[in-house]
């Protein structure tokens, strides 16, 4: 269960999905402080997408209200004060209101759990077969990443949604789908749409 208030890390081109890992380089002083506070607490950081695609147009820059909380699974502090971390997506959330009083952005959030039932698991299994057919021969290209055959069906859907070469707003739309069934359907439609426009997702970003 997520806490009611979490720190936010707005990014211009990154969308985090549940159960997917995300490496990040932390260098700005305010986010170094955010990281230090998170490591002393529950190790959670909320990843949210900047609406403008950059963070120097407005202050604070606008963000999408649905994000994903990540657990800091690894943190390495460098000699110059910067850090390399790895987040593991835990759960989606919706921002209720932002909280003042911190050097970095924080928000009161509403967790967005995704049901896992026989129906959703069956849909994810069906989607996996469809996705494997659509992407056959594309994920093993130079520069790409081979998806492990033992990866769970729902994890595979979320991993493809995060790392296939889609626009950030397209990934955000996938994140906002209410469950793995609708996300799988939208992911398949997105891949097919890119294929029709002669822009198939050929590998991971």
N, C-alpha and C positions, 0 to 999 in steps of 0.2 A: 504494500500500500504506500502510495506516495505521500509525503508530507503536504500540508496545505500551502506552504510557501517554499519556493525553490529559486535559486539563482538562475538567471537567463543568460545564455551565450548566443547572441544574434550573429548569424553568419550569412554572407551574401549568396553563396552557391551550394550550400550543404543542407541536406535534409536527412535526419536520422530516423531509422525505423526500429521497431521492437526486435530484440534478439540479434541485431546486427552490430558489428564492431566498427568504430570510427577512430582513426588516429588523428590527433590534433597537436599543433605547435602553439604554445601559449607564450606570448611575448609582451603584450600591452600590460602596463603596470596594474590597471584596474582588474584585468582578468587573471594576473598573477595573484592578486589579493583574493579574488573569487576562488581560485584553485586552492589557495592555502586554507581559506575558511571551509571549503567543501571537504578537504582532506582531514580537517579536524572534526568534521561532523559526519553526515551520512553519506558523503562521497557522491552526491547527486548533483547533476548539472542539467538544466533544461536547454536543449538545442532548438532554436527557432530560426525561421528563414526571414531575412530582411525583405520587405516588399519592394523596395526600390532597387535591390541588387547591389547597393553600396551603402556605406554607413556615414557619409559625410554630407548628405543633402539636408536632412533635418536633424534636430537634436531634441529628444531622442528620435532616431530614425524609426519609421513605422515597421512593424513586424506582423506576420500572420499570427492569428490567435491560437492555432493548433500547432503544438510541437511535440517533441518526444524527450522524456527524461532519460539521461544516460548515467550509468554507474561507472565511476572511475575505477577501472580494473588494473591499471598500471600507470604510474607516474614517475618520471625521471627528471630531476632538477639538474639543469646545466650550470656550469660555472658562472655564466653571466647573468643568472637569475631567471632565464627563460626555462620552459619545461616542455617535455614531450609527454603526452598522455594518450591513453587508449580508453575510449568510452564503450560500454556495451548498452545498447538500447534496452530500456526496461519497460516503459509504458507511455502511451500517448497521453496528452493532457490538453485542456483548453484553458487559456488565460481568462481569469475573471476580472482582475484589476492588477495593475502594477503597484508596487510598494516603494515608497521613497525612503531615504535615510541610509542608502548604501552607495559606495563608489561605483558599483556595478548594478545592473538591472536585476530586480527581483520581482516576483509576481505571486499573487494568490492564484491557485490553480484548481481546476476540477479534473481529477483523473478520468481517463476514458478507457475503461477496460474493454477488451475484445473477447467475446464468448468463445470458448473452445468446446464444441459439442461434436457428436457423431456426424451431424450435418456439415459443420464447418470443416471438420477433418476430411470428410469425404470430398467436399468441394475442393479443398487444397490438393488432395491426391489427383483429382481429375485435372485441375489446373496445371499441376506439375507435368503431367503427360503432354498436355497441349503446349506448354511452354518449351519443353524439351524438343518437341517437333518443330516449333517455330524457330528455335535458336540452334538447331542442329548444325554443327560445323562452324558456328560463329564465335563461340566462347573460347575456342582453342587457338584463335588467330594470334600472331605475334603481338605482344602488349596486352593481351587479354588475360583473363583469369579463369581457370577451370573450376567449375563448381563441384565440390566433392559429392560423390554419388550417395554418401550416407547422410547428407544434410537433410534435415526434416522438411516436410512439404511446406509448412507455413514459413519456416525460416528461409527456404529457397525463394518463395514469393517476395518476402521482405528484402532479401539480399539483392535480388534482381531489381526491385523497385528502387533501392538505394544506389546501386552501382552501375546499372546500365546507363548509357550515354543519352539521357533525356535532359530537357531543360529543367531548371530548378522548380519552376511553377508547375510543371507536369508532375514532378516528384511530390510536390506539396499537395497536389490534388489527390495523388494516390494515398498519401499519409492521412488525408482527411476522410477517406472512405471508412465507413462505420465498422467493418469487420473484414476478415480475410476473404470472405466470399466476394464481396463487392470490389475489394482491392485486386483480387485475382482477375476478375472479369475486366476491370478497367485496365490492368496491366496488359492483358492479352489484346484488348482493343487498341491500346497505345502502340504496341509492337506492330500490329497489323497496319495501323495507320502510317507509321514510319516506313513500313515496307512498301505501301502503296505510293508514297511520295518519294520513293527511291532513296530513303534515308534510314535504312535498317540499323538498329543498334548493334554494332559489330563487336562490342566488347565492353569492358568495365572502364569507368573513368579512373 
